[in-house]
Amino acid sequence: MSLNLPDKKGLNISDFSSTIKNDLCASLVTFLVALPLSLGIALASGAPLMAGIIAAIVGGIVVGTLGGAPMQVSGPAAGLTVIIFGFVQELGWGVTTAMTVGAGISQVIIGKIGLAPIALAISPSVIHGMMAAIGILIAISQIHIVFGVQPVGKGIENLFAIPNSVMNLNPEATFLGVFTIILLIVWSKLKSQRLRNIPGSLVAIVVATVISIAFGFDVPRVDLAGSLIESISLPVLPSANFGTFVAGIVVLTLVASAESLLSAVATDKLHSGPRCCLDKELTAQGIANTISGLLGGLPITGVVVRSKANVSSGAKTRLSAILHGVWLLIFVVFLPDVIILVPLASLAGLLVYIGIKLVNVNHIKELKRYNELAVYSITVFAIVGIDLLVGLIIGFAVALIRLLLKLTRLNVNIENQNDQWQVSITGTLTCIEVPKLTDHLNTIPPGKEVKINLALRYLDHSGYEALKSWQESYEKIGGRVVTDYLVENKEEEQASQSAPLVDNCIIKGVWAQYNK
C-alpha cells in the first residue's frame, strides 16, 4: 500500500509566493486607507476616536477570517455615522455599544437561518437616497469642524448654523481643512496611475499634519484618551428608553446588513475570484459586530472604498483583509504618538469630501432612467429634513406605493387599422380597473371587426367577466371579436422583454380556466 503524495513540482511555490506578495502589498495599502477613515468616522459619530480603530481591527481580522466575501474589507462605515451620532447623543456611548452587540447577534441569527439575500430586495432608490442624505448630513456637520467650530446639532440645524461658523472661524483650522479637501480633489484627478495608487486620504492627512507641525498651528488634534487596552469598555444596558434601544438595534441590523451585503455584491464585480456567500458573510459581520460592541468599538459593515482599494492593489485572497487589521493593531499599539498629531480639521475635511462623494451623480442618472428619481429625492429630503429613521420609513412607503401603482396599472390602447379595431390591453386587470376598461371598449363603433391583444400581469374573475360580457354583447349587435395572447405593443415588448410571453401563458391558462 502506497501513499499518493503530491509531487514537489505540483506545489507551484512561485504562484504561492506571488499570491503572498500581492496580499501583503494590498494589505498595506488598505491599512493606509483605513487608518484615517476609521478616525474620521469615529469623529463624525461622536464616539471615542479609538472606537473607530477597534472596529477596523475587529472587522479586518474577524470578518476577513470568517466572511463569505474574501475580497471585501470590513470596518466602521460612513453610512452609519448619522445613526450612531443620534444614539450617542440620546443614550450615551455605553448603551450604543450594547446596541451594536444586539445588532451583531441579530445578524448572526439572520445569516444562520439563510435570510441574508432578503436585504438585496430593498429598493435601490431608497438605499441610494439614504446614502446621499447621510453624505449631506456628514458634510454639513463636519464643515463646522473644518472652520474650527463645533457642530450645533443635527440636520437642518447644522445647515443654518454654517454662516455663524464662518463668522467665527479659526483661520489655521480652516486652512488645514480646506487644504485637505482641495488636495483630495486634485489627487483624484491625477493622471499618473503610480501616484493614484497611493491613497489620497493618507496623502492629504499626512501633508496637512506636517504643515500644522512645521508652522506651529494651534489647532485641536486627535485625542485617543489612553491606550488601546485603556479604551476597551464594556457595553451598558439602558435604565430607560427601552423602546428606543430596541428600535435602534433593529435599525442598526437592517442598515448595516444591507450595506454589507450590497458592498459584497459590488466587490464581486471588481474581481474574478470566488463569488460571495451572503449568508456566511452576514454571519461573520454579526460575529464581528458582537465582538466590536463588547470591546467598545463602532458598528462594522463591509466598506466599498476599502474593498476597492484592496482589489485594485492586487489582493488575491482573504489574507489581505486580515493583515490590514493586524497592521492597524500594531500601529495603534506601538505608534499612538503619531496618531495624536493629526489635526481634527484635516479629518473633518476628509469627511466633508467623503460626504459629498456619497451623493453619487451616476446613481441619480440611473434612477432617472428608470423613473425612480422621485423616491430617491423624497428619501433624501425626508432624512435630511426630519430624521434618519422617519426618512427611511417615508422612503420605503413611497417606494411601496409606487410599486403597487405600477403593478395595478391597466393600459388600454385602441387603434383603427384598415377598418379593423386593434385593442391592446396590458398591465393588471382587476375589479378596480373594470370601469376604465369598459369606458375604453364602449368607444368602439358597433358592427366592426375587433382584435384584442392581451399582455396582462394579472387577471381576476371580475376582469374576465367584464371582457367576456363585452365580447358577447358586441357580437350580438353584429360585431366580431378575436382575442390574441401575443404581444403586439412594441413598447411593452421591449420594456418587459421575455416576461410578456410568460405572463401570456399564465393569462391564457387563467382565461381557459374561466371559460370552463
N, C-alpha and C positions, 0 to 999 in steps of 0.2 A: 504493500500500500504506500503510495507516494503522495506528498502534498504538492498541490499546484500553486507555487509561489509566483508572484509577478516577476517578470524579468526586469532587471535593473534599467534596461533601456526603455521599458514601458512607463517608468515613473516620471519621465519628462521633467527633470529638475529645472530646465531652462524656463518652461512655462510657469512652473510653481514660483520660482524666484521672481519672475517678471510680474506675476499677479501680486505677490507680497510687496514688491517695489511700488507698483501702481497704487495699491491700497494705502501704503504708508504715505506717499506723496499727497494723495487725495485727502487723507485724514488730517494732515497738517493744514491744508487749505481750508477744509471745512471747519477746523478748530479756530482758525483765524477769522472766519466769517461769524462763527457762533459766539465768540467771546464778547465783542462789542454789542451784538444784537441782544444777548441774554441780559447784559447790564441795562441796556436801553429799555427793554420790555419790562424789566422789574421796576425801573424808574417810572415808566408810564402807568404801571399797575398800582402804584402807591404801596408797593411791597418792599421789604428789605432787599437791598441790591444783591446780597448773597443768595437770596431765594431764586434768582434767575440762573445763577451759576449751578446751584444744586439741581435744579430742574434739567439743565442742559447735560450735566454729568449723568444723572439717572436716565434721561431719555436716550443718550448715546449708548451707554453700556447695557442697560436692561432691554430697551426696545431693539437695539442693534443685535443683541444675542437671541432674543425670543421672537422677534417680529416676523410677520409674514410677507413683508416687502423689503427684501435685502438691500436695495439701493436707497431706501428712504432714510432720512436723518430726522430724528425727533428731538424736541426741546420746547422751551417756552415760545409761544407764538403771539404775534401782534394781534391776531384775530380775537384773543381772549382778554386783551388789556382792559378794554372798557368794562367788561363784565366783572373782572377781578377788582378793578378800581372801585366800582359801585359797592361790591360786597365788603371790601376792606373799610370803606367809609361808614357803612351801615352797621356791620357786625364785628369788625376788628380782624386783624391778621390771623390770630389763632383759630377763630371759627371758620375763616376762609380756607385754611389748610384742612380742616375737618371736612369741609365740603368737597375739597379735592380728593380726599380719601373716599368719601361716599360716591363720587362720580367714578373713581377708579374701580371700585367694587362693582358698580352698575355696568361698566364697560366689560369687565370680565364675564359677568353673567350673560350679557347680550352676545358676546363673542362665543361663549361656550355653547349657547343654545342655537347658534347659527343664524342670528338675525342681522348680522353686520351689513349685508348688502341693502337692507331696507333704507339705510341712511342715504344711499345714492338716489332714492326716489324723490328727494326734496327738490323742488323746482329750482333750476339754476338761476332764474331771475331773483328769487328770494336770497339764495346764497351769495350771489354777486352783489346784490343790493346791501346785504348785511356787511360784507367785507368793505364795500365802498363807504358805507356810513361809518364803520369803525375807523377806517382810514381818515375820514374827515374829522371825527372826534379826536383821534390821536393828534392830528396836525394842529387843530385849534386849541388843544390843551398844551401841547409841548412848545408851541410858538412863544408862550409866556416865559418858559424857562430859557428859551433862546435869548429873550430880552433881559434875562436875569431877574425875572419876577415870577412868583408862584401863581399857578392857576387858581382861579377864584371859585370854581365849582365844576359843573359838567355841562356838556352840550351847548345850548344856546347861550348860557351864561358866560362861558369862556369866549364865545364868538363876540359878544357885545362888549366884553372887557378888553379886547385887543387894543383899541385906541388908548385906553388908560395905561396899559403896559408900555405902549410905545412912548408915551409922555414921561414915563418913569424908568426907562430902560437903563441898564448897566452897559456902558459903551464897550468894555472889554469882553463881557459875556456875549453881547450881541455880535461883536466882530467874530468871535470863535464859532458861534452857532451858524451865522450866515456864511462864514468861510467854509464850514463843514458841508453845508447844503450845496454851495457852488462847486466845491471840489468833487462831490458825489455826482453831480450832473455832468461835469466835464469828464470825469473818469468813465462814466457810462457811454460817452460818445467817442472815446479814443478808438482809433483805427488799428492800433498795434495790438494784436492778439496776445503777445507776450506780456504787455503791461496789463491788459484787461484780465489776464489770469490771476493777477494779484487782487485780492478782494478790495473793492473800492471803499467799503466801510472801514476796513482796517487802516488803509492809507489815510483816509480823512481823519479818523480819531487820532492816529499816531502823529500826523503833521500838526493838527490843532493842539495836541498836548505838548509837543516840542516847542511850538510858538509860545504857548502860555507860560512855559517854564523859562524859556530864553528871555522873554520880555518881562518876567516877573508879574504876570497878571494876577490880581487879587480877585479870584472868582471861586464860587463853590465847586468842590471836586467830589469824586466818588467817595462815599463813606461806607466801608464794609462792616463797620460796627463789630469788629472782632474777627477771629479766625474762622475757618470752615467749621471746625468742631464746635466752637462757641455759638455759631449761627444756627446750629441744628436745634429745632424747637418742636415739641410735641403739639399735635392739634388740640383744640379746645372745643368742647360741645357748648352750644348756646344755652344761656339761662332763660332766654325768652326768644320771641320771634321764630318759633319752630316752623311756622308756615313759610316764612322767607327762606329759612335754612333748607327745607325740603325742596322748595321751588328752585333754589339755587343749584342744588345737586342735579335736578332734572335738566336745567338749562345748561350747566357745565357738561353733563353727559351728552346731550344732543349736539351742542355746538362743537365740542372737542372731538366727538366721534365723527361727525360729518366732515370736519376739516381734515382730520387724519386720513379718512378713507378716500376723500376726494383728492388729497395730496398723493396718496399711494397710487391711485389710478393715473394721475398726471405724471408721476415719476416713472411709471411703467412705459409711458410714451417716449421717455428720454433715452431708454437703453434697450438692448436686445437680449438681456439676460433672463433669468427666471421671472415669471409673472407673479404678482402678489396674490396672497391668500387673505381675503378681507377679514374673515372670522379670526384667523390666527393673529393678524395684525392688530385687530381691535382688542383681543385678549391681552396681548403684550402691552398695548397702550394703557389698558386698565391696571395691569400689574405695576407699570412704571408710575402711573398717577397715584396709586395707593402708596407706593414707597416714597415718592416725592412729597406727598402730603404729610406722611408720618415724619419726614425729616425737616419739614418746614420749607418746602420748595414750592414753586409755582406749578400750576397745571401744565401738562405736556400734551402736545399734538405732533403729528407729522408736519414738517415745515418744507414748503416747496423751494424756498430760497436756498436753504442749506442742502436739500436733496439735489437741486440743480447744480450747485457748486460741487457737490460730491461726484456726481456723474460726469460733469464737464472736466473734472480734474483727473479722470481716468480710473475711478474706482471700479473694481471687478467683483468684489464680494462684500458681505456684511462686515468684514473685518475693519473696513474704513470707518463706518459709523461707530463701531465700538472704540476704536483707537482715538477718535476725535473726543469722545467722552473721557478717555484716560488722560489725554493731553490737557484738557480743561482741569481735571483733578490735580494733576502735577503742578500746573501753572498756579492755581489758586492756593495750593499748599506752600509752594516754595517761592513764589514771586508775587505775593499780595501787595507789596510796596509799589509795584509797577502800576497796578490797577488803580490805586488811590490817587495817582497823579492825573487821571483823566478828568477834564472839566465836565461838569454836568451840562453846560450849554452845548458842548460838542455832541454829547449823547442825545440831547434833545433835538439838535439839528438833524442827526441821523434818523430819529423817529419821525420828524416832520417830513423828511424825504420819503421814508417808508410809507407813511400815511397817505401822501399824495399818490404814490405808486399803486396803492390799493384801489384807487379809482381807475380801473383799467378801461382805457378807451376801446380796446379791441372787444372786450366783453359787451360794452354798450352798443357797438356796431352790430355785433352778432345778435343781441337781444332785439335790436330794432328790426333786423332782418326777419325775425320770427314773431314780430308783433308782441313782444313781451316787455317792451320798454316801460309801459305804464306800471306794471307790477314792480319792476326794478325801482322806478322813481318814487312810487308810493312808499316802498320799504325804506329807501334812503331817507326821505323826509320824515317819516314816522319815527325812525330810530334816532335821528339827529334832533328832531324837534320835541320828542316826547321821552322815550326811554327804549333801551335795547329790547327788553322782553315784550313790552307793548308793541313796539315796532315790528318785531318778528311775528307776533300774533296777527297783526294787521296785514303784514305781507303774505303770510300763509292763507289768511282768509280771502284776500283779493285774488291770489293765485287759484284757490279752490273755486271761487265764484266764476272766474274766467274759464276754468276747465269745465265746470258744469254748463255754462252758457254755450261753450264750444261743442260739448258732447250732445246737448239737447237742441242744437240749432237745426232747422229744416230749411233747405234751399229748394225753391221751385222755379224752374225756368221754362217758359213756353214760347216756342217759335213756330211760325208758319213757313214750311219749306215745300214749295210746289203743291200747294193745297193739301199737304199732309202736316198735321199739327204734331210737333215733337215736344213732349213733356219730359223734362229731366228732373228727377226728384232725388236729392242727395241729403245726407245727414242723418237725423234721427226723427222717425215718425211715431209720435205717441199721441195720446188723447189731447195733450196741451196744444199740439200743432195742427190738429184736425181742422179747426176753423180757418186757419191760414191756408191749408191745402184746398179746402172746399171753395174758398174765395177765388183762388187762382184757377181752379178747374172750371168754375162757372163762367169764366171769361171766354171759354172756347165756344164758337158758334155751333148750333145743332147740325146733325147730319154730316159730319166730317169724319175723315179717317184720322185716328189719333194713335200715336205710338208713345207709350210710357216707358221711359228708361229709368230703372230703379238702381241706385247705388247707395243703399242705406246701411248705417252702422247698427241701427236697431229698429225693429218694427213690433209694436204691440198690437193686441187684438183690436182695439178701437181704431187704430190706423188702418189695419187691414180691412175692417168693416167699412170704413169711410171710402177707401179706394174701390172696394168691391161694389158697394152700393151705388157709387157714382157711375161705375162702368155699366152696371145693369140698367140704370136709369137712362144713361146716354144712348145705349144700344136700342132701347125701346122706342126712341124717337128718331131712329134711322141712322144713327152713327155707328162706327166700327172702332173698337179699341183693341190694341195689341200691346201686351206687356212684355218688355225685354229686360233681361237682368245683366246685360253687358253695359260697360261704361262708354258713353258717347260724349260726355262732358270732358273735354281735353284738360281743362284746368284741374278738375277733380282728379283725373287720372294721373297727371303729373305730380300733384300735391301729395297724394297718398300712394303712388307707385303701385306696388303689387297688392296693397291692402284691399282695394275695392273688389278684387277677384275673390278673396277670402270672404269679405263681407257679403258679396252677392250670392256665394254658395250658401251661406248661412240664411240669408233672407229668402233665397229660393226655397230652401228646405222649410222655413217657417211658413212661407206662402202656401206651399203644398200641404203642410200640416193643417193650416186654417181651412184649406179648400176641401178637406175630407168630409 
